């Protein structure tokens, strides 16, 4: 009986440790993303987007120029991420931006989808860069 329970307990403990590491990694990634967007602008979001998604849907020069026209004034991640499955979470974020030319502030809601890449041990933003027009 002991021969069976001991290996099962070890597997359960390792699985729990792996889940804790993944969870801590998610918290760190979401915090870094929010800080990067808040303090470095929306173009900073590009470094968090899954490379495959970025390759398939690269931002246009027009998009990049639009990002330079605004400054992020608020980044509210609300209640935090909600699990969509084992390797995905969704986070709803309210972002406020100020147009540097007109000084008009506006806000929009972004539904981010994050996916965990088990091979790279990294969370990637699957939903792409924020649409500042709120579309």
N, C-alpha and C positions, 0 to 999 in steps of 0.2 A: 504494500500500500504506500509506504514511504517513497519507494522508487518511482511511483507514478505521480504522487502529489508534489514532490520536490521539483521535478522538471516543469510541471505545469505552473507552479508558483513562480519559478524563474522566468518563464515565458511571459506570464501576466505582468510581472514586475518590469521586464524590459519593454513590453508594449506600453505600459503606463509611463515609463521614462521617455520613450520616443514621442508619445502624445504630448507630454509636458514640454519637451524641446520644441516640437512643432508649434504648440500654442505660444510659447515664449517668443519664438521666431516671428509668428504672426503679429504679436503685440509690438515687437521691435520694428517690424516692417511698416505697419500701419502708422506708428509714431513717426518714423523717419519720412514716410511719404507725406503725411500732414505737415510736418515741419518744412520739408523741401518745397512743397507747393506754397505754403504760407509765406516763407521768407525768401524764396528764390524765384517764385513765379510759376505759372502753369507749365512752362516748358520743362521745368524740373521733373514733371510727371513722366516724361519720356523714359527716364532711366529705370522706372519701375514696371514698364509695360513689357509683357512677354515678348521676347525677340521675334517669335513666329508671328504674333499678332501685329507687331510693328512693321515687319517685313511685308505682310499682306495688306496692311492699311497704314502706310506712312502718312504723317501729317503733311499737308501741302505747304508751300511757301506762304500762301495766304493765311493759313492757320497759324503758322509760326509768327507772322507779322501781327496778327490779331492778338496773340498772347503778349506781345511786347507793348501793346496799347493799354493794357490793364495791369493794375496792381491788386493783389489779393488783400482784402481788408478783414476777412473773417473766414475761418475754416471750422465748421461745426460738425463733428462726427457723431453727434447725438448719442444714441444708446450703444454704439459699437457694432461689431460684426455679428451676423446671424449665419449659422451653418446652413449650407445648401446640400451638403453631403460630406463624405470623408475628407475630400481634398479641395473643397470649395466653400467660400464664405461670401456673403453679400454685405456691403456696408452702404448705408444711405447717408450722404454728406450734403450739407448746405454750404455752398461757397458764395461769398460776396466779393465782388470786384469793383474797383473804381477805375473809370476811364481816365487816363492821365491827361487827355486833351480837354475833356468837358467837365471833369471832376464829378460826374454822375455815378452814383453807386447803384448797383443792382445785384440781385441774388438769384441763384438757380440751384436746383437739386440734382445731384449726380448719384446714380446707383452703380456702385463699383462692384465688380465681381473679381475676386482674388482666387487663384488656383495654386495649390501647393505642388511643386515639382519635387517629387521624392528623390529623384536621381541627383538633382542639384542641391537638394535640401534648402529650397528657396521658394518664397511666395511671389507670384507674378500677378500683375494687374491684367486681367483678361479683357476688361471692358474698354480699354483704350484710354486715351487722354480725354479730359473733360471738354465738353462742347460748351463754349462760353456763351453761345446764343441760347442755351437751354433747350435745344431741339433734340 
